[in-house]
Amino acid sequence: MGERMECGIWCGPSDAGMSESSVAAFVERAARAGVTALIMEVKGGHGLLRYPSREFAEAVEPGYEGFDMPAHLLRRCREAGIQLHAWFIDYYEGEQGPAYRRHPEWAAADADGRPTCGTTLRGSRYGAVWMCPARRPGYTDQWLVPLIREFAERYEVDAVHHDYIRYPGDLAPDTYCFCDDCLREMPRWAGFVSDAIPDEPFYHELYDRPYLESHWEQSPRVLPPNWDRLPRAMQSRFLLHGGFFQGGLNDLDHFFYSYRTHWVTEFAREVREAVRQVRPQMGFSAAVFKNPIHSGRFIGQDWRTFAPYVEHCMPMDYRDHFPGTFEQYLTLLAEAIGRQKVWARDYRTLWPGFAVNFLYKEEAEAALPQAQWPHEKLRRTVAAIRAAGTGRLCIFCAGQLTAYGMWDTLQEALA
Ligand SMILES: [Zn+2]
């Protein structure tokens, strides 16, 4: 009881404002509340940057060419003894963002070759563009990694923070990626065909075991003989629903999901290596989903495998990622953190995260004015994470604390 917790807080450029004095006031407010790490969004989901990048000048959000927000923020954080993590929205881009406009072929594509933006979600056009993590050369190695490397060269922040380090999930999670590169490379990556002897089916000599799948180790040609004649939609369907053996189980989805987790983790590795070359001491943190076994299957994010490349694990244990009542949330949250301690054991630190707004599901549904939302829920959630014993927590987000008038409550809860 009463032990001081480390507290990270996700924040956006509007929290810091566009002047030195507004940045100073924001850092002072956070420090007074007991916040020990600011996680500031520097690359947004629209694909634009909140710092005066030289190598990616076309991606700089208007207003940030002349105001070096991270530099001012970093100076104030150092004075206040607060860590600064630079938050990047990794694979989620804007339709009007320069990466997609210049290179539409870098976008993740469905079986018909279409990017995510034109898809309908909850009755509306989706609009945003998910980029393909696997394609080389592509968004990962031509854009995202050099962009983060340049940032690391310019700003001595404590960590680069990954978010959206994954495939899309709110759209059908099994639909991406079947871009031209993935259709060509997934079968090679998975060893479904030999580069050296591509046309030989390599049937087993004997089939002398009772189980067809027990003849796997000679690596037969998995692709059907008519592969090159199949339209892309049928190739995609085979890669997700086909079988390793003709006449065997429909088990190729295993390789599809493995391919996706491989490339997401590969990005974590590549960017780590690129940053190490320019600033060896810089760390990495990541916002991840609450269960890596589930997110590995659904969005290519098995974050247990990030540990060699990311020191600080920040699971988004938001209430809307759990079912049930507020009381059930607190119970399930404690259970989840117990599992996360095991999954994150190879990370240096674990910061269970909660979102303020989602605590107030009932109040929002009842259209209760925000001024009347019970601060008790915030206090009890902080207490539940404290009781789980990680010594750290993370909160989404600064703007909500301001909007709901809850900074003082956070200060009490952390004290
Ligand atoms: Zn792809």
Boltz pocket constraint, residues with backbone or C-beta under 6 A from the ligand:
constraints:
  - pocket:
      binder: B
      contacts: [[A, 107], [A, 108], [A, 109], [A, 132], [A, 133], [A, 134], [A, 135], [A, 177], [A, 178], [A, 179], [A, 180], [A, 181], [A, 182]]
      max_distance: 6.0
